[in-house]
Amino acid sequence: MSTRRPRRTYTEAFKKQIVELHKAGKARKEIIEEYDLTGSAFDKWVRQHNQTGSFKEKDNLTPEQKELK
């Protein structure tokens, strides 16, 4: 039996706050535990912010993905 939790959505402001906490030196593990996040969501937000400064999927497509669209 799967114990998946329901999908949650987060505001852009919340994602930015999480990334800023990490940039300020707070440990990844602490942030994930404190805010009940998944590691994959956290890593994705940090990667997106570092690459483009945007959390929107359309702004973070690879050149190949953009060409397919």
C-alpha distances in whole Angstrom, upper triangle without the diagonal:
4,7,9,12,15,17,21,24,27,31,33,35,32,31,34,34,31,33,37,35,34,37,39,38,35,32,29,27,29,28,24,24,27,25,22,22,20,22,22,23,26,27,27,29,31,32,33,35,37,37,38,38,36,32,33,31,34,36,34,34,35,39,37,35,38,40,37,37
4,6,9,12,14,17,21,23,27,29,31,28,27,31,31,28,30,33,32,31,34,36,34,31,29,26,24,26,25,21,21,24,22,18,18,16,18,18,19,22,23,23,25,28,28,29,31,33,34,35,34,32,29,29,28,31,33,31,31,32,35,34,31,34,36,34,34
4,6,9,12,15,18,21,25,27,28,25,25,28,28,25,27,30,29,28,32,33,32,29,26,23,21,23,22,18,18,20,19,15,15,14,16,17,18,20,22,22,24,26,27,28,30,32,32,33,33,31,27,28,27,30,32,30,30,32,36,35,32,35,37,35,34
4,7,9,12,15,18,21,24,25,22,22,25,25,23,25,28,27,26,29,31,30,27,25,22,20,22,20,17,17,19,17,14,13,11,14,14,14,17,19,19,21,23,24,24,27,29,29,30,30,27,24,24,23,27,28,26,27,29,32,31,29,31,34,31,31
4,6,9,12,15,19,21,23,19,19,23,23,20,23,26,25,24,28,29,28,25,24,21,19,20,18,15,15,17,15,11,11,10,14,14,13,16,18,18,19,22,23,23,25,28,29,29,28,26,22,23,22,26,27,26,27,29,33,32,29,31,34,32,31
4,6,10,13,17,19,21,18,18,22,22,20,23,26,25,25,28,30,30,27,25,22,21,22,20,17,17,18,15,13,12,12,16,15,14,17,19,18,19,22,23,23,25,27,28,28,27,24,21,21,21,24,26,25,26,28,32,31,28,30,33,30,29
4,7,10,14,16,18,16,15,19,20,18,20,23,23,23,26,28,28,25,24,21,20,21,19,16,17,18,15,12,11,11,14,13,11,14,17,15,16,19,20,20,21,24,25,24,24,21,17,17,17,20,22,21,22,25,28,28,24,26,29,27,26
4,7,10,13,15,12,13,16,17,15,18,20,20,21,23,25,26,23,22,19,19,20,17,14,16,16,12,11,10,11,14,13,11,13,16,15,14,18,19,18,19,23,23,23,22,19,15,16,16,20,21,20,22,25,28,28,25,26,30,28,27
4,7,10,12,10,10,14,15,14,16,19,19,20,22,24,25,22,22,20,20,20,17,15,17,17,13,13,11,12,15,14,11,13,16,14,13,16,18,16,17,21,21,20,19,16,12,13,14,17,18,18,20,23,26,27,23,24,28,27,25
4,7,8,6,7,10,11,11,13,15,16,17,19,21,22,20,20,18,19,18,15,14,16,15,11,12,10,12,15,14,10,11,14,13,11,14,16,14,15,18,19,18,16,14,10,12,14,17,17,17,20,23,26,27,24,25,28,28,26
4,5,5,6,9,10,11,13,14,16,17,19,20,22,20,21,19,21,20,16,16,19,17,14,15,13,16,17,17,13,13,16,14,12,15,17,14,14,18,19,17,15,12,10,11,14,16,16,17,20,23,26,27,24,24,28,28,26
4,5,5,6,9,10,11,12,14,16,16,18,20,19,21,19,21,20,17,17,20,18,15,17,15,16,17,17,13,13,15,13,10,12,14,12,11,14,16,14,11,9,7,9,12,14,13,14,18,21,24,25,23,22,26,26,24
4,6,5,6,9,10,10,12,14,15,16,19,18,20,18,20,19,16,17,19,17,14,17,15,18,19,18,15,14,16,15,12,13,16,14,12,16,17,16,12,11,10,12,16,18,17,17,21,24,27,29,26,26,30,30,28
4,5,5,6,9,10,11,13,14,15,17,15,17,15,17,16,12,13,15,13,10,13,12,14,16,16,12,11,14,14,10,12,15,14,13,16,18,17,14,13,11,13,16,19,18,18,22,24,28,29,27,27,31,31,29
4,5,5,6,9,10,11,12,14,16,15,16,13,16,15,12,12,15,14,11,13,11,13,13,13,10,8,11,10,7,9,12,10,9,12,14,14,11,10,8,11,13,16,15,15,18,21,24,26,24,24,28,28,26
4,5,5,6,9,10,10,12,14,14,16,14,17,16,13,14,17,16,13,16,14,16,16,16,13,11,13,12,8,9,12,10,8,11,13,13,9,9,9,12,15,17,15,15,19,22,25,27,25,25,28,29,27
4,5,5,6,9,10,10,13,12,14,13,16,14,11,13,15,13,11,14,13,16,16,17,14,11,14,14,10,11,14,14,11,14,17,16,13,13,12,16,18,21,19,19,23,25,28,30,28,28,32,32,31
4,5,5,6,9,10,11,10,11,10,12,11,7,9,12,11,9,12,10,12,12,13,11,8,11,11,8,9,12,12,11,13,16,16,13,14,12,16,18,21,19,18,22,24,27,29,27,28,31,32,30
4,5,5,6,9,10,10,11,10,13,13,9,11,14,14,12,15,12,14,13,13,11,8,9,10,7,6,9,10,8,9,13,13,10,12,11,15,17,19,17,16,20,21,25,27,25,26,29,30,29
4,5,5,6,9,9,11,11,15,14,11,13,16,15,14,17,15,17,16,17,15,12,13,14,11,9,13,13,10,11,15,15,12,13,13,17,20,22,20,19,23,24,27,30,28,28,32,33,32
4,5,5,7,6,9,9,12,10,8,11,13,12,11,15,14,16,15,17,15,11,13,15,12,11,14,15,13,14,17,18,15,17,16,20,22,25,23,22,25,27,30,32,30,31,35,35,34
4,5,5,5,6,7,10,9,8,10,13,12,12,15,13,15,13,15,13,10,11,13,11,8,12,14,12,12,16,17,15,16,16,20,21,24,22,20,24,25,28,30,29,29,33,34,33
4,5,7,9,10,13,13,11,14,17,16,16,19,17,18,16,17,16,12,13,14,12,9,12,14,11,10,14,16,13,16,16,20,22,24,21,20,23,24,27,30,29,29,33,34,33
4,6,9,11,14,13,12,15,17,16,16,19,18,20,18,20,19,15,16,18,15,13,16,17,14,14,18,19,16,19,19,23,25,27,25,24,27,28,31,33,32,33,36,37,37
4,6,9,12,11,10,14,15,15,16,18,18,19,17,19,18,15,15,18,16,13,16,18,16,15,19,21,19,21,21,25,26,29,26,25,28,29,32,34,33,34,37,38,38
4,7,9,7,7,10,12,11,12,15,14,16,15,17,16,13,14,17,15,13,16,18,16,17,20,22,20,21,20,24,26,29,27,25,28,29,33,34,33,34,38,38,38
4,5,5,6,9,10,11,12,14,13,14,12,15,15,12,12,16,15,13,16,18,17,17,20,22,21,22,21,24,25,29,27,25,28,28,32,33,32,34,37,37,37
4,6,5,6,9,10,11,12,10,11,8,11,12,8,9,12,12,10,13,16,15,15,18,20,19,20,18,22,22,26,24,22,25,26,29,30,29,31,34,34,34
4,6,5,6,8,10,10,10,10,8,12,13,10,11,15,15,14,16,19,18,19,22,24,22,23,21,24,25,28,27,25,27,28,32,33,31,33,36,36,36
4,6,5,6,8,10,10,12,11,14,14,11,13,17,16,15,18,20,19,20,23,25,23,23,22,25,26,29,28,26,29,30,34,35,34,35,38,38,38
4,5,5,6,8,8,10,10,13,12,9,11,14,13,12,16,17,16,18,21,22,20,20,18,21,23,26,25,23,26,28,31,33,31,32,36,36,35
4,6,6,6,5,6,7,10,9,7,10,13,12,12,15,17,17,18,21,22,21,20,18,21,22,25,25,23,25,27,30,31,29,31,34,34,33
4,6,5,7,9,9,13,13,11,14,16,16,16,19,21,21,22,25,26,24,24,21,24,25,29,28,26,29,30,34,35,33,35,38,37,37
4,6,8,11,12,15,14,12,15,18,16,17,20,21,20,22,25,26,24,23,21,24,25,29,28,27,30,32,35,36,34,36,39,39,38
4,6,9,11,14,12,10,14,15,14,15,18,19,18,21,23,24,21,21,18,21,22,26,25,24,27,29,33,34,31,33,36,36,34
4,7,10,12,11,10,14,15,15,16,19,20,20,22,24,25,23,22,19,22,22,26,26,24,27,29,33,33,31,32,36,35,34
4,6,8,7,7,10,11,11,13,15,16,17,19,21,22,20,19,16,18,19,23,23,21,23,25,29,29,27,29,32,31,30
4,5,5,6,9,10,11,13,14,16,17,19,20,21,20,19,16,18,18,22,22,20,22,23,27,27,25,27,30,29,29
4,6,5,6,9,10,11,12,14,15,17,18,20,19,19,16,19,18,22,21,19,21,22,26,26,24,26,29,29,29
4,5,5,6,9,10,10,12,14,15,16,18,18,17,14,16,15,19,19,16,17,18,22,22,20,23,26,25,25
4,6,5,6,9,10,11,12,14,15,16,16,14,11,13,13,17,17,14,16,18,22,23,20,22,25,25,24
4,5,5,6,9,10,11,12,14,16,14,14,11,14,15,18,18,15,18,20,23,24,22,24,27,27,26
4,6,5,6,9,10,11,12,14,14,14,12,15,14,18,17,14,16,17,21,22,20,22,25,25,25
4,6,5,6,8,10,10,12,12,11,9,11,11,14,13,10,13,14,18,19,17,19,22,22,21
4,5,5,6,8,10,11,10,9,7,10,11,14,13,11,14,16,19,21,19,20,23,23,23
4,6,5,6,9,10,9,10,9,13,13,16,14,12,15,16,20,22,20,21,25,25,25
4,5,5,6,9,9,10,9,12,12,14,12,9,12,13,16,18,17,18,21,22,22
4,5,5,6,6,6,6,8,9,11,9,7,10,12,15,17,15,16,19,20,19
4,6,6,4,6,7,10,11,13,10,9,13,15,18,20,19,19,22,23,22
4,6,6,9,10,13,14,15,12,11,14,14,17,20,19,19,22,24,23
4,6,8,10,12,12,13,10,8,11,11,13,16,16,16,19,20,20
4,5,8,9,10,11,7,7,10,11,13,16,15,15,18,20,19
4,7,9,11,12,9,9,13,15,17,20,19,18,21,23,22
4,6,8,9,6,7,11,14,16,19,17,16,20,21,19
4,6,9,7,8,11,14,17,19,16,16,20,20,19
4,6,5,7,9,13,15,17,14,14,17,18,16
4,5,5,7,10,13,14,11,11,15,14,13
4,5,6,9,11,13,10,8,12,12,10
4,6,9,11,13,11,10,13,15,13
4,7,9,11,9,9,13,14,13
4,7,8,6,6,10,10,10
4,5,5,6,9,10,11
4,5,5,6,9,10
4,5,5,6,9
4,5,5,6
4,5,5
4,5
4
